[in-house]
Every structure is written in structure tokens, then in C-alpha cells.
Amino acid sequence: MRRLRRDERGASAVEMAMYMPILLLFIFATVQGALVYLGNQAASAVAREAARVARTNDGDLAAGQRAGQQYAANIGQGILLGARVTPLAAPDGRVRFQVTGHAQELSPILVPEVTQTVEAPIEEFREDTGP
């Protein structure tokens, strides 16, 4: 009795055709996630810079906003797109800035807007009353 052997030629090509789209989607999602993370880090840096300038200039929110916009233009080229620096209401003696923008996109589908908020105390210089 002769046994029929199964011909498995081409099975690897079929498996590759089935798994390759899943692998490419995973790689695509990983790269997009990294770009969103990088955009968040850039937004955080811009918010920290705006708060730093405002808190060292007696709480001048306009100066902080200008410094944040300038910093976003320098640091965010291609990383943080359309950055908006917004001063927010904060308790007395503090400054708060929110930076909103878009991370780089590989695809316009499902890319969230990045937002970071920083709050810091206003610098106060007091005379040393020493002993």
C-alpha cells in the first residue's frame, strides 16, 4: 500500500503572507507610540521652560508664554507640531502653564493630542534676617 505524502511546498510563503501584516502593524504601532512619547517629553520641556521664565520674573505670565512659544519653535521642529502655550489660573504665589500640540504622525488615524501642565512657585527674594 502506497502512502500519499502531503506536499508542503509553499507553506512558508502562505504563513508569511498571513503573519506579515500583523507584524507590520505591531511595528507601526510601536513607532507611533514612541513618537507620541517624544512629543509628550517635548511638551513637558516647553511647559517647564515657560514656568521657569514666569516664576523668575515675578510671575509675569506673558513673558513665560513668549519664552514657551520660542522654546517650542526651537525644540519642537518636527517633534511637537502646533504647540500652544497657555497660562492657567493658579493659586497665589504660583504659576501654571499648559502646553498642547500634536506629535509626529505616521498616520492621521488614532494619534492623540499631547498635553502637559506644569505648576511652580514664584521666586521670592527675602532679606536675610539672620541672628
C-alpha positions as CSV (number, residue, x, y, z in Angstrom):
1,M,0.0,0.0,0.0
2,R,1.4,3.3,-1.0
3,R,1.0,6.3,1.3
4,L,0.3,9.7,-0.1
5,R,2.7,12.3,1.0
6,R,1.4,15.7,1.7
7,D,3.1,18.3,-0.4
8,E,4.1,21.2,1.8
9,R,5.9,23.3,-0.8
10,G,4.8,26.9,-0.4
11,A,3.5,26.6,3.1
12,S,6.1,29.1,4.4
13,A,5.1,31.7,1.9
14,V,1.5,31.3,2.9
15,E,2.4,31.6,6.6
16,M,4.5,34.7,5.8
17,A,1.6,36.3,3.9
18,M,-0.7,35.7,6.9
19,Y,1.7,36.9,9.7
20,M,3.5,39.7,8.0
21,P,0.6,42.3,8.2
22,I,0.2,41.6,11.9
23,L,4.0,42.1,12.4
24,L,4.0,45.3,10.4
25,L,1.0,46.6,12.3
26,F,2.8,45.9,15.6
27,I,6.0,47.7,14.4
28,F,3.9,50.6,13.1
29,A,2.1,51.0,16.5
30,T,5.4,50.8,18.4
31,V,7.0,53.5,16.3
32,Q,3.8,55.7,16.6
33,G,3.8,55.2,20.4
34,A,7.4,56.3,20.6
35,L,6.7,59.4,18.6
36,V,3.8,60.3,20.9
37,Y,6.1,59.7,23.9
38,L,8.7,62.0,22.4
39,G,6.0,64.6,21.7
40,N,4.9,64.4,25.4
41,Q,8.5,64.9,26.5
42,A,8.9,68.0,24.3
43,A,5.6,69.4,25.6
44,S,6.8,68.9,29.1
45,A,10.1,70.7,28.4
46,V,8.3,73.6,26.8
47,A,5.9,73.9,29.8
48,R,8.8,73.8,32.3
49,E,10.7,76.5,30.4
50,A,7.6,78.8,30.3
51,A,7.1,78.2,34.1
52,R,10.8,78.8,34.8
53,V,10.7,82.2,33.0
54,A,7.5,83.3,34.6
55,R,8.5,82.3,38.1
56,T,11.8,84.1,37.9
57,N,10.2,87.3,36.6
58,D,7.8,87.9,39.5
59,G,5.0,85.8,38.0
60,D,4.9,87.5,34.5
61,L,2.7,85.1,32.6
62,A,3.1,86.9,29.3
63,A,6.9,86.6,29.5
64,G,6.6,82.9,30.3
65,Q,4.2,82.4,27.4
66,R,6.5,84.1,25.0
67,A,9.5,82.1,26.2
68,G,7.5,78.9,25.9
69,Q,6.5,79.7,22.3
70,Q,10.1,80.5,21.4
71,Y,11.3,77.3,23.1
72,A,8.7,75.3,21.3
73,A,9.8,76.8,18.0
74,N,13.4,75.8,18.7
75,I,13.0,72.4,20.3
76,G,9.8,71.2,18.6
77,Q,10.7,71.3,15.0
78,G,9.2,68.1,13.7
79,I,8.7,66.7,17.2
80,L,5.9,68.9,18.6
81,L,3.7,70.4,15.9
82,G,1.3,73.3,16.5
83,A,2.4,73.9,20.1
84,R,0.1,76.2,22.1
85,V,1.4,77.6,25.4
86,T,-1.5,78.7,27.7
87,P,-1.1,80.3,31.1
88,L,-3.7,78.9,33.5
89,A,-5.1,80.1,36.8
90,A,-3.0,79.1,39.7
91,P,-3.2,79.7,43.5
92,D,-1.5,82.8,44.8
93,G,2.3,82.6,44.6
94,R,2.3,80.0,41.8
95,V,2.3,79.9,38.0
96,R,0.8,77.2,35.8
97,F,1.3,76.6,32.1
98,Q,-0.3,74.1,29.8
99,V,1.3,73.1,26.5
100,T,-0.8,71.3,23.9
101,G,0.2,70.2,20.4
102,H,0.5,67.2,18.1
103,A,3.2,64.6,18.0
104,Q,4.6,63.5,14.7
105,E,2.2,61.2,12.8
106,L,2.9,58.1,10.7
107,S,-0.9,58.0,10.0
108,P,-3.6,60.6,10.9
109,I,-5.6,57.8,12.5
110,L,-5.7,57.4,16.3
111,V,-2.9,59.9,17.1
112,P,-3.8,61.7,20.4
113,E,-3.1,65.3,21.1
114,V,-0.3,65.7,23.6
115,T,-0.8,67.9,26.6
116,Q,1.5,68.7,29.6
117,T,0.8,71.0,32.5
118,V,3.5,72.4,34.9
119,E,2.9,74.4,38.1
120,A,5.7,76.1,40.0
121,P,6.1,78.6,42.9
122,I,7.0,82.2,42.1
123,E,10.6,83.0,43.2
124,E,10.7,85.4,46.2
125,F,13.9,87.0,47.3
126,R,13.8,87.9,51.0
127,E,16.3,89.8,53.1
128,D,18.3,87.7,55.4
129,T,17.2,88.5,58.9
130,G,20.0,86.3,60.5
131,P,20.8,86.2,64.2
